[in-house]
Amino acid sequence: MAETSDDSRARTEALKLFPPALLKPPPTCARCRGYADRRDAATGPLRGMVVTDMQVLMKRCARAGHP
């Protein structure tokens, strides 16, 4: 069955809201490694929210210089 334009539009919107987890934690930052572990272990209906939250926290930690 071919995707309709509504299906592909919904998939595009979902990828904008919940991008794939691409950030790699630096080996020296325990805080970022913890965030990445929680992000990678997330399951269930709230997985997208957990992934997004952990990505944001990792970016904030990077901006702060990985204290």
C-alpha positions as CSV (number, residue, x, y, z in Angstrom):
1,M,0.0,0.0,0.0
2,A,1.4,3.3,-1.0
3,E,1.7,6.2,1.4
4,T,-0.8,9.0,1.0
5,S,0.3,12.6,1.2
6,D,-1.4,12.7,4.6
7,D,0.8,9.8,5.9
8,S,4.0,11.3,4.6
9,R,3.1,14.8,5.9
10,A,2.4,13.2,9.3
11,R,5.7,11.4,9.3
12,T,7.6,14.6,8.3
13,E,5.9,16.5,11.1
14,A,6.7,13.7,13.6
15,L,10.4,13.8,12.6
16,K,10.4,17.6,13.1
17,L,9.0,17.2,16.6
18,F,11.0,14.1,17.6
19,P,14.3,14.0,15.6
20,P,16.4,10.9,15.8
21,A,18.8,10.7,18.7
22,L,22.1,11.8,17.1
23,L,24.1,13.4,20.0
24,K,27.0,11.3,21.3
25,P,28.0,12.0,24.9
26,P,31.7,12.8,25.4
27,P,33.5,10.1,27.4
28,T,34.6,12.6,30.1
29,C,31.1,13.9,31.0
30,A,29.2,11.6,33.4
31,R,26.2,13.9,33.3
32,C,25.9,13.6,29.5
33,R,26.5,9.8,29.6
34,G,23.6,9.5,32.1
35,Y,21.3,11.6,29.9
36,A,22.3,9.4,26.9
37,D,21.6,6.2,28.8
38,R,18.2,7.4,29.9
39,R,17.4,8.6,26.3
40,D,18.5,5.2,24.8
41,A,16.5,3.2,27.4
42,A,13.3,5.2,27.0
43,T,10.3,3.1,25.9
44,G,6.5,3.5,25.8
45,P,4.2,6.2,24.8
46,L,6.3,9.0,26.3
47,R,9.5,7.9,24.5
48,G,9.5,10.9,22.1
49,M,9.2,13.4,25.0
50,V,12.1,11.7,27.0
51,V,14.3,11.6,23.9
52,T,13.7,15.3,23.2
53,D,14.2,16.3,26.9
54,M,17.5,14.4,27.1
55,Q,18.8,15.9,23.9
56,V,18.0,19.4,25.3
57,L,19.8,18.6,28.5
58,M,22.8,17.3,26.7
59,K,22.9,20.5,24.5
60,R,22.7,22.7,27.7
61,C,25.5,20.7,29.3
62,A,27.7,21.2,26.2
63,R,27.0,24.9,26.2
64,A,28.0,25.0,29.9
65,G,31.3,23.3,29.0
66,H,30.5,19.9,30.4
67,P,31.1,20.8,34.1
